Structures are given as structure tokens and as C-alpha cells.
Amino acid sequence: MIIYIPFHLLEEAIGDFPKWMYEHKWLPYHITHGHWMANNIFIYYPMLMISLILYNLDEKSFLCFGVGILIWGLINFGDHFFYTIKDRKVSPGLITGFLFLCNSVYGLSRLDKVDISLLIISLSILIGVILAIAPIGLSMLLHKTFDRYMK
């Protein structure tokens, strides 16, 4: 979470990530930096924070949310890495995405110390995928609402 707002978003902003998202068909329209930042502050970040808070409230009961964040980190890095290879140009967010990768690999490597079931692993993967994909869908759904306030 510490990497996400100040560092990852800064790296993406410097690389004009809203334009990059549009060019790579992640969104059907080009959004402003303000709209993109609103998406991050009001959709992406709260979903990650809710997962983190649930995990911190009861690590045993909500382990799938903590591991889900680690899965999200792998997906985030994977997206940036894939497009870096595909485009033959560094994707905005790759460098800090690599930090997510390191954090996720370290966190996942520590799971051998925890009694973790196939159900928890499955729920964790599902939560990680939801954390990666749902914000994009919500961004499209709330596009006009954000646009109204971003002009």
C-alpha cells in the first residue's frame, strides 16, 4: 500500500498512463489525469484498503484478503511486464510493479508457515483477480459521474 499511491501512481502519471490505457484498449475512451486519479483514489485504493483492513482485523479469518492483495501485486506486475515485452518499450508502472512482484513473492513464500487450504488459495486468487479487474469495470460504469466533476 505504501508503494501504490506515492510511487506507482507517480510513475504511471509521468508515463501518461491515461493515454496508455486508451491506446491499449483498457478503456474505450481517453480520460484526463484528474479522472484517472479519481479512479485510483475512489475505486482502486479503497478496494485494496478494505482488503488490507479485513486482513488486519483477523488474519486467520480473512487470510484470503491478505493473500489476494499479493495476487493483485503479481497481476499488476504481470500486466506491466507483458506490455513492456509486447510494445518493446517500458510500460508506465513497470519499475514500481517490480516492487509489487518482490513484495508478493516474499509474502507468498511465507505462506508455508501458515495452515492454508485449497479453499483459501482459491478465494485468494479470486480476490486478487477482482482487485485487478473490478476497478476497471467500475471506472467504465462511473465514467460519466467522474467526468461531471473532472471538467
C-alpha positions in Angstrom: 0.0 0.0 0.0 2.9 2.3 0.7 4.3 1.8 -2.8 0.9 2.3 -4.6 -0.2 5.9 -4.1 3.0 7.9 -3.9 5.3 5.8 -6.1 3.3 3.6 -8.5 0.8 6.3 -9.4 3.6 8.9 -9.9 5.5 6.6 -12.2 2.3 5.9 -14.2 1.4 9.6 -14.3 4.9 10.5 -15.6 4.3 7.9 -18.3 0.9 9.4 -19.2 -0.9 6.2 -18.1 -4.4 7.5 -19.0 -3.3 7.8 -22.6 -1.5 4.5 -22.4 -4.7 2.8 -21.1 -6.7 4.2 -24.0 -4.1 3.2 -26.6 -4.0 -0.3 -25.2 -7.8 -0.5 -25.2 -8.1 -0.8 -21.4 -10.8 1.9 -21.6 -13.0 2.7 -24.6 -12.3 6.5 -24.1 -9.4 8.7 -23.2 -9.7 10.1 -19.7 -7.9 13.1 -18.1 -5.2 12.7 -15.5 -7.8 14.1 -12.9 -10.3 11.5 -13.9 -7.7 8.7 -13.8 -6.5 9.9 -10.3 -10.1 10.0 -9.1 -10.5 6.4 -10.3 -7.4 5.4 -8.3 -8.4 7.4 -5.1 -12.1 6.5 -5.1 -12.1 3.0 -6.6 -8.7 1.2 -6.8 -7.3 2.3 -3.5 -10.4 1.8 -1.3 -10.8 -1.8 -2.6 -7.2 -2.6 -1.7 -7.5 -0.8 1.7 -10.8 -2.7 2.5 -8.9 -6.0 1.8 -6.0 -4.9 3.9 -8.2 -3.7 6.8 -10.2 -7.0 6.8 -6.9 -9.0 6.8 -5.6 -6.9 9.7 -8.8 -7.3 11.7 -8.5 -11.0 11.8 -5.6 -12.5 9.9 -6.9 -16.1 10.3 -10.5 -15.4 9.1 -9.5 -13.0 6.4 -6.3 -14.5 5.2 -7.7 -14.7 1.7 -7.9 -10.9 1.5 -4.2 -10.5 2.5 -3.1 -13.2 0.0 -5.5 -11.6 -2.5 -3.5 -8.4 -2.3 -0.3 -10.4 -3.0 -2.0 -12.0 -6.0 -3.1 -8.5 -7.2 0.6 -7.4 -6.9 1.6 -10.3 -9.2 -1.2 -9.4 -11.7 -0.2 -5.7 -11.7 3.4 -6.5 -12.4 2.4 -9.1 -15.0 0.3 -6.6 -16.9 3.2 -4.0 -17.0 5.7 -6.7 -17.9 3.5 -8.2 -20.6 3.0 -4.8 -22.3 6.7 -3.9 -21.9 7.6 -7.0 -23.9 4.7 -6.6 -26.4 5.4 -2.9 -27.0 9.2 -3.2 -26.8 9.0 -0.1 -24.6 8.9 0.2 -20.8 5.3 0.3 -19.6 4.5 3.1 -17.2 4.4 1.4 -13.8 6.8 -1.4 -14.6 9.5 -0.3 -12.2 7.2 0.0 -9.2 5.3 -3.0 -10.4 8.6 -4.9 -9.9 8.4 -3.8 -6.3 4.9 -5.3 -6.1 6.4 -8.5 -7.6 9.1 -8.6 -4.9 6.6 -8.0 -2.2 4.2 -10.6 -3.5 6.9 -13.3 -4.0 8.2 -12.6 -0.4 4.7 -12.7 1.1 3.7 -15.8 -0.8 6.9 -17.6 0.2 5.9 -17.1 3.8 2.7 -19.0 3.4 4.4 -22.2 4.2 4.3 -21.1 7.8 0.5 -20.8 7.7 -2.1 -23.6 7.5 -3.7 -22.7 4.2 -6.4 -24.7 2.5 -7.2 -25.1 -1.2 -10.3 -23.1 -0.5 -8.3 -20.1 0.9 -5.9 -20.3 -2.1 -8.9 -20.3 -4.5 -10.6 -17.4 -2.7 -7.3 -15.5 -2.6 -6.8 -15.9 -6.4 -10.4 -14.8 -6.9 -10.0 -11.8 -4.7 -6.7 -10.9 -6.4 -8.4 -11.1 -9.8 -11.4 -9.0 -8.6 -8.9 -6.4 -7.2 -7.3 -6.2 -10.6 -10.4 -6.2 -12.9 -13.3 -4.8 -10.9 -11.9 -1.3 -10.7 -11.7 -1.1 -14.5 -15.3 -2.1 -14.8 -16.3 0.3 -12.1 -14.3 3.1 -13.8 -16.3 2.5 -17.0 -19.6 2.3 -15.1 -18.8 5.5 -13.2 -17.2 7.3 -16.2 -19.9 9.9 -16.6 -20.1 10.7 -12.8 -16.3 11.3 -12.7 -16.4 13.3 -15.9 -19.0 15.6 -14.4 -16.7 16.5 -11.6 -13.4 16.5 -13.6 -14.4 19.3 -16.0 
